[in-house]
Each structure stands twice: as C-alpha cells, then as structure tokens.
C-alpha cells in the first residue's frame, strides 16, 4: 500500500516502520524469492534469456523485480540478483545450473589470499544501476531491499563448489584449518559490506544478509565463524541509517547467539514458533517470518488458519514482518500468493493487535 502524504510529510512505509519496531496499520508482508520461477511472466522471460544475463542486464533485472509487485500488494521489493553475483565480480569463475557451480573451489590459504577485494561500482556496476531503475519505477513507492549472502553461506558454496546437503568440505575446513576459514570469512564479510553499502547508496532502503546454511553449525562454531563474520559486515553498515536484517535458516538452536547480533530484524524459518523467537530475542529486535512455504499448498480456508497462527505467535507488539520461513517453491500457485498477501493485510488490520 502506498506511502501516503499526510500533513506534507511522507508517512513511513509499513515495512520500514516494522523494521524499526514502530506501530503499523497492518502487518507488512513480502516473500523470500518473490521474483522467480513460480510466476509465469518470469518463466516467459527466462525462456528467452539465461539467468546470468538476467542478473547483469539492469532493465531486465528491474523488470523481474517489479513483476510480483504488479500482481500483489507486497510491502517490499527485493533486488533481483543472486548471492553469488558479487563473487563473479571478484573474479570467481562460476555458473548457474540452476544452483551456483564454482569451477575452482577455494580451499587453501593461497587461494584465500588471492581473492581480490570487491569494488562494487567497478566490478558489479549493473547491480547499482538495477537498484536505481527499480527505485525510479517501483509501484506505490514500495521500499526496496538490497541483499547479499551471509559470509558463511558464501563460504559454503566457494569451498564446496556446488550446492550440497551437508557442505562437508566447508565444515571440515572450519575444524581442520580454522585460521584459513576465518581469513576467508573476513574477506567475504568485507566484500559484502562494500557491496551492501553501494546498494544503499544507489537507493536500497533496507539491507539483508541471507544466511541460508546457518543451521549447519552448532552454537560455538556458529558464533566463532558465521556470526562473527556477519557482525563484521553489519558493523560496517551501521552508520547508513537503513534497517539491517539477518536471516538465519534452520536457526532454532541459535536464538541465544542471534540475540547478540546488532541488527534491526532477525528472519527465521518455520521451525521455531515466533512467540519463542520473540521471547528469546527480546524487545530490541523485530522478527521476520515464518510461514512454511509448503502451507501455500493448503486449501484457502486452511491457509487462513496457518496465517492466523503465525500472526498470533508474533503477538501484539510492533516489529513483525510477515514472510515465508524460506524461499517460495517454484511449483506454488500464484493465486495462493494473492490470497496470502490479501489475508495477512486484512486479518492484521482488523485484529485487536492492529493498534
Ligand atoms: O528474493 C528474490 O525474489 C530475489 C532473488 C534471489 C535469487 N536468489 C534469484 C535466483 C535471491 C534473494 C537469491 C538468494 C539466494 N541464492 C540464496 C539465499 C536464499 C535462499 O534461498 O536460501 C541462495 C542459497 C542462492 C543460491 C542459489 N541460486 C541456488 C541454490 C539456486 C538454484 C535453486 C533455486 O533455488 O532456484 C540459485 C539460482 C537462482 N537464484 C534462481 C533465481 C530466480 C533460479 C535461476 C533460474 O531461473 O533458473
């Protein structure tokens, strides 16, 4: 819904207000991977253009970003790109098939040393151009989220070379050569800080790190490796005055650790009820999530009950952004997404918690 003019001042968009734990007229919603293959208009474009070309062509990447916003009253847009895109800019030779495949995995101290720093405007200028194009064309003045991969998640792909269930080589590196793992994470943390800063300077209004493989680590290793690197990235962005979001997939066992991270919003998957998340994280952080992407396959009536549960768990306090617990599945019915977005708005606006 549009940010409206009231008394000459522009009202803060509900998504940005919720990130700051301010009251909103309804619970804002956006959907992880909202631009993508479940949309026929995306598949139509993808039939003509390969994925990497899509991400490197600002007009096309901006178009794909805006596709879901034309269909649904989403409360945020998210840059269409991939977590591996900036690594291509750093000279990493990689392909998408459809997941990222790194031709020469990074496993030694020498390879880590050889990874250059990222200079976003030089190495990935098309990303900032995409951000500017989206901001100029986004419907309803919807806020735009810029994003990057969490350093540990990027390390998983760089060390293993391809998607994996267990990411054995990356986890073994942490134990076999912790100093090499830390050096790699530091480089990735600094590169992602530069990358996110450049996105904010180009117009991104919130910044998010996707730590998709957080749940592979026990709390001590999560804190020493993944969280320390994410904190390094986030600390470098604190002066920008845009909300910072950290999404930890399968983070149920990591809530106490996540509480330590200085960010505005913690995103969680569906395995931890939001009531528990809010109790552990306390009033200082907003939460984002956490409907199971599979719930979009339930009947329309059941879907409403599942949404009710998420909203009830999130409770009355400000600072909840509705989302799925992980990316939307590509075989999802686009009409189910329409029902989800409308119901979240309608139910949260009439609930006693609507303020
Ligand atoms: O949210 C959005 O709408 C923005 C788009 C976006 C993509 N990738 C586009 C994409 C985002 C935010 C990502 C992040 C990403 N990429 C993550 C973190 C989020 C998560 O899902 O955990 C990860 C782990 C990746 C790595 C990746 N990229 C994989 C595993 C795959 C293949 C499988 C899959 O889920 O699609 C990709 C390719 C990719 N990234 C596609 C899209 C639309 C599919 C490419 C195609 O059209 O063939």
Boltz pocket constraint, residues with backbone or C-beta under 6 A from the ligand:
constraints:
  - pocket:
      binder: B
      contacts: [[A, 31], [A, 32], [A, 33], [A, 34], [A, 35], [A, 36], [A, 37], [A, 46], [A, 51], [A, 78], [A, 79], [A, 80], [A, 81], [A, 82], [A, 83], [A, 84], [A, 96], [A, 98], [A, 99], [A, 100], [A, 147], [A, 163], [A, 210], [A, 212], [A, 249], [A, 327]]
      max_distance: 6.0
